[in-house]
Amino acid sequence: MQILSIVAMEKPRSTTGEDIRDEKVKVLRCIAPIKSENVVIGQYLGDKESKDSEHQLGYLDDAGVPQDSTTPTYAQTILYINNERWDGV
């Protein structure tokens, strides 16, 4: 969210922490509510066909992870910023 807010924010009045924070907050408040159809979560699986043994291991292959774990190890979402600058982008 830090990178998104820095890239998407308007130019702050100055480079003070307060002005930068204010612009970041403005853009974050313009993010539309996230819809479930715009979200992907998953759990890392190893590539059993890889010749590199390190790539063959997935999250559940870690000794400290319960075999029935459903903990996500990956997340992706589409965010829409509803303001004049990002309209139609």
C-alpha positions in Angstrom: 0.0 0.0 0.0 3.0 2.3 0.6 4.1 1.9 -3.0 0.6 2.3 -4.4 0.0 5.5 -2.4 3.3 7.0 -3.4 2.8 6.3 -7.1 -0.8 7.3 -7.1 -0.8 10.4 -4.9 -0.9 14.0 -6.1 2.2 16.1 -5.7 2.4 17.2 -2.0 2.6 20.9 -1.2 6.1 20.3 0.3 8.4 17.3 1.1 7.6 17.4 4.8 6.4 14.1 6.3 3.0 15.6 7.1 2.3 16.8 3.5 3.4 13.5 2.0 1.3 11.6 4.5 -1.8 13.8 3.8 -1.5 13.1 0.0 -1.1 9.4 0.6 -4.1 9.3 2.8 -6.2 11.2 0.2 -5.5 8.6 -2.5 -6.0 5.7 -0.1 -9.4 7.0 0.8 -10.3 7.0 -2.9 -9.8 3.3 -3.3 -13.1 1.6 -4.1 -14.3 -1.3 -1.8 -12.6 -4.5 -2.9 -14.8 -7.0 -4.6 -14.2 -10.7 -4.0 -14.1 -11.4 -7.8 -11.0 -9.1 -7.9 -9.1 -11.1 -5.3 -6.9 -14.2 -5.7 -5.3 -16.0 -2.8 -3.3 -19.2 -2.9 -0.7 -21.3 -1.3 2.7 -21.9 -2.9 3.2 -25.3 -4.4 6.5 -26.8 -5.4 7.4 -27.7 -8.9 7.8 -31.5 -8.6 9.2 -31.7 -12.2 11.9 -29.1 -11.6 15.5 -30.4 -11.7 16.4 -27.9 -8.9 15.4 -29.6 -5.7 14.8 -26.2 -4.0 12.1 -25.5 -6.5 10.4 -28.8 -5.9 9.4 -27.8 -2.4 6.2 -26.1 -1.6 4.8 -24.4 1.6 3.5 -27.7 3.0 6.9 -29.3 2.5 8.3 -27.1 5.2 8.8 -29.1 8.4 7.2 -26.5 10.6 4.0 -26.3 8.6 1.0 -28.5 9.5 0.1 -30.7 6.5 -3.5 -29.5 6.7 -2.6 -25.8 6.6 -4.7 -23.6 4.5 -2.7 -20.5 5.2 -2.4 -18.3 2.1 1.1 -17.6 1.0 0.1 -15.5 -2.0 -2.4 -12.7 -2.5 -3.4 -10.4 -5.4 -6.1 -7.9 -5.8 -7.3 -5.3 -8.3 -7.7 -1.9 -6.8 -9.7 1.0 -8.4 -8.8 4.5 -7.4 -11.9 6.8 -7.8 -10.5 10.2 -8.3 -10.0 12.6 -11.2 -6.4 11.8 -11.8 -7.0 8.1 -12.2 -10.4 8.2 -13.8 -10.5 5.7 -16.7 -7.1 4.2 -15.9 
